Amino acid sequence: MLDPKFAVSNIDLIKNMISERGQKFNLAPLVSLNDQRKKLQQEFDSVRSEQNKASEEIAKLKKDKKDASKVIQSMQQAAARVKEIQPELAKIEEQLKALLLEIPNIPHKSIPRGKSAEDNPVVRTHGQKPSFSFKPLEHFDIGEKLDILDFDRAAKISGARFVIYKGAGALLERALINFMLDTATRENGYTEIFPPFMVNSKAMTGTGQLPKFEADLFKTTDGYYLIPTAEVPLTNIYADEILKEADLPIKLTAYTACFRSEAGSYGKDTRGLIRQHQFNKVELVKFAHPDKSYEELELLTNNAETVLQKLGLHYRVISLCTADLGFSSAKTYDLEVWLPGQNAFREISSCSNFEDFQARRANIRFKDSSGKARFVHTLNGSGIAVGRTVVAILENYQQADGSVIIPEPLRPYMHGLAKIS
């Protein structure tokens, strides 16, 4: 959420920002409500001042044994008006907050301006595309032929966009989770968390999923939401808390299952693991000092890249332009891995700095050296999406005989298995 004072003082800037994001938003109610709030606040302050003066005058009159009835009557009228103003003011402030919750974050000045994902520039590329003496298959064909992925039986149990991992496939998924967590904790200094997979609406609002993206979420009959990413529980661990400046940055990682309704994705990636209702992911989350959050974004992105580098996968890093930027993000790098079966790069990790946008919603602050409470900057990135990494391994390490080589760093997690055949 944007700072309310900043928002109402910079309407033109916000209009331009929303336009650059390719969106529309009626800001007139924001101005109107803020004018009403200011008028009521001024009256509230004036009436409270009258109350205080009357209270002092009554005390003086009583001390001098003089009639204070008129002043008492005046103070009672003032008190009655205060009681009227308070709920009016609270209602307007709630309406203002509801509007602000719908406004996206301000893009950082360094990110490219653009009209679509086609305008996302490539920041860097790592590795080389593998070459094959045969036409490479897509991961779902490989997985079904090796009998390690079963989409048909998953559909029988649950429906479309689910999968059953079998045998070496299930082992590969579990191996990747442990490999990613060990890389994050043992090499990059993150603290491992195992959070709940269901959260309340306050937590979803804190990270920006609510109210805007409710259609993308799975909700239980008693009001809990299945998490779309571990970013939600990890970020909200410190909701309504004041952290110590000396503890920043705080670095957390977690494996969770993730659940997304994929609303609006009808017809996209209907086969395979790319776009599932349930998938596994290892997440990286940071709470950083505002002066250092962009340094931390570069480090976090490098931490996610480490996984792909160790697995020997060809990938590129792109910077999302204004039109492709997520709702809560001020700056985002996407990691896109090369998939030879699809002959395309596909997103496998997204690393973002939200600045104080989430911290303001979730009320996460720290005390600086002067003792002032300030909002932290929150960051997160996939470290990385497990199912999509399975896709990348199956497609990049497939062999002419239909087998798949296991990247060497994974073999200890696969009980020494070097090849799935």
Disulfide bonds with the S-S distance in Angstrom:
none
